[in-house]
């Protein structure tokens, strides 16, 4: 929010998503260290702090950090096993890393003056394309040409199978697009709404109603941040299941 020339206030809810150099004011290049770089690095450090430093004691009576780490570990492990099956458990470290990185990126972005890397399609697209390439390679390595049976609906009438195969192929290649846009869109929309609500609260002066509205929106965004990390992870497990067991 900034002051306009006529003395009024101008809302700029999208300003928080601007990628800027961390040092200096020059253009952003391929190797420029930006605010996005810093907050992604902080997310990685948060993951290390929880899963490495938080569990280093490995106590029988766990500390608070160890309890949280064990709870998250068990939750994601069970998800991978339930959806992808026993064969999918070997890919658990990759899926666990994805979940924690997205989760911490989402929640760190809720801090005042923070930047949310997962609100940018450039970040979520890299994550989604990584999943797409990984499951495709796994599918062909494990099943060979049999992986193509994923696109052939053998239970459908023979006349409809070519049409359904084309639909399946299109939907398969659309996966990384929907996978990335869903996460980035939800994070960007939620943060923008919070910014707008905060701006209106400033115009209407601080009041219990304004504080309650912002608190409610912030609480909703905290819920969305966790849900989006969960949705991205569970879809990864579903795609992995298709790669491991492609037969309809």
N, C-alpha and C positions, 0 to 999 in steps of 0.2 A: 504494500500500500504506500502511495507517495502523494505528495501535495501537487495539485495542478497549478497552472498560471493564474487562474482566477481565485485561488485560495481554497478550492474544494479538495476532496480526497479522491484519488483514483485507485481502483482496485487492480492489482496485477497478480491474479492467482497463479498464472503460469510462469511467473518469474522464478519460482523456486525450482523449476525443472531445467533451468539453463545450465549447460555445461560450460564451465569457465576454468582457465588456467589457475592452478594453485599458487604459482609464483609468477608475478608480473601480469601484464594486460595484453599480451600478444595474442595472435591467432592460435586456435587449437589445432595441432597437427597430430599425426599418427602416434608420435612418441611423447606428446605433451602430458605432463602430470596434471591432472585436473581434479576438481572436487569429487567427481565420480570415482576416479582412481583411488582417492584417499578413503572414501566411505566403503568401497569394495574391500580395500585392504583392512579397514577396521572390522568389517564383517568376518573376514578370514581370521583375524586375530581373536575375535570373540568366539569363533568356533574352536580355535586352538585352546583358548582359556577354559572353555567349558569341558571339552572332551579330553584334553591332555592334562592341563594343570588342575582342573577340577576333580579328576579321578586318579591323580598320581598316588594318593595314599592307599587306595583300594581297601578301605577299612571294612570290617564285618558290619559294624554299625556306621553306615555311610553319613558323610557330611551332607549339608544341604545341596551343594553343587554336585556332589557325586550322585545324590538321589535324583536330581533333575537329569543328569547325563544318562543314568541307567534307565530312567523312565522314557526318555526320548529314544534311546537305543532299542529298548524292547518294543516300543510302539512301532517304529519304522521296520524293524526286523519282522515283526508279526505281519505287518502290512505286505511286505515283499513276499513272505512265505505263503500268505493266504491268497494273494492275487496271482503271482508268477509261479508259485509252486516251489518245490524243493530245488529244482534246477535253477531258479532265479536267485537263490540265496547267495551264490558266489558273486553276484553283482551288487550285493547289499552295500559295500563300502561306497561305491559310486553314487547310489541312490541316496544314501545317508548324507553324503557330502552335499549333494544338490539341495536336499531339504534344509539342512542347517544353514547353508549359504543364503538361500532365499529367505528363510525365516529371519535370520539376523539382519539381512539387508532391509527387509520390510520394517522390522521393529526399530532399528537404528534410525531409519528415515522419519520416524515419528518424533524424534527429539527436536527441540527448538533449534532453528538455524541449520538443521541437518539436510543432507541430500539423499534421495532415494534412488539408487542405481536401477532397481527393478521397475521403476516407472518409465524407463527408456527402452524402446523396442530394440535398440542396438545391443543391450545387455541381455534381455530375455530371448532375443533371436539367437544369440550365440549359445545360450543354454539349451534352447529347443532344438536347434540344428544339431548340437552335440548329441542329444538324446536320439534324434532321428537317424543320424549316421551310425551311432553305436548299435541301436537295435536292428538296423538293416544289415549291418555287417555280421552281427551275431546270428541273425536269421539265416543268412546264406552260409555262414561257416558251419552252423549246427545242422541245417537241413539240406544244404545244397540247392539244387533246382526245385526241390520239394517246398521251399519257402514260397514259391509262386502260387502254391495252392491256397495261400491266404486270400488271393484275389478271385479264386474260382469257387463259387458257391455250389457245391455238388448236390446239396439238398434241394435246390431250386429246379423247376422244370427246365429241360435242356434248351428250349427256345429262348428262355430268359437269361441263361447263364452268361452269354457274351455281353449283354447290356449291363448286368450286375457286375461283371468283371471290370468293365470300364468305370462304373461308379466307384467300385472298391479301389481301383488304382488312383482315381482323382482324389478320393477321400484320404487315401494314404499319404499322398504328396501334399495335401492341405494340412496335415497334422502339425508340422512345425509352425505354420502360420497361426493357426488357432491356439496352439500351445503357448506361443510367445505373446500374441496380442491379448489373450485373456488376462495374463498376469500383469502386463504393462498397463493395459487399459484400466483395470480395477484399481491399481495403485495410484495412477495419475488422477483418476476421477475422485477417489476418496480424499487425497491430499488437497486437491483444488477446492473441493466443497468445504473442507475445514478452514482453508484460507479465506474463502468468501464469508463464512459464518463469523470468523474472527474479525474481519473487516467491518461487517454490519454491527457487531457488538461494540466496536470502537466508535462508530458513528452514533449509536444509540446510548452511549455511555455505559459504564459498567453497572449492571443490574443483576439481581439473582436469576432472572429469566435468561439473560444472555449467557451468563456463566453456565447455567444448566444446559442450554442448547449446545454450547461448545463442548462441554463435558460428555454429553450424550453422543455427539458426532465423533469425538475422539475415542470414546469407548467402542463405538461401532467400527471405526477404522482399525482399532487394535484387533478386533475379532476378524475383520476382513484380511488383515495382514497374515494372521495365522491360517485362516481358511485357504487363502491363495497358495501359500507354501504347501499345504496339504493336498490341494487339488492338482498342482503341478506334479507333485510326487506320485500321487495315485495314478494319474494318467501315464506317467513314465512306467509304472508297474504294469499297467494294462498293455502298453505298447510292447514291453518286454515279454509279456505272456504271449502276445501274438507272434513274436519272433521265435520264441521257444517252442510254441505249439500252434503252428499256422493252420492246421487242418480244420475246416469248418465242420 
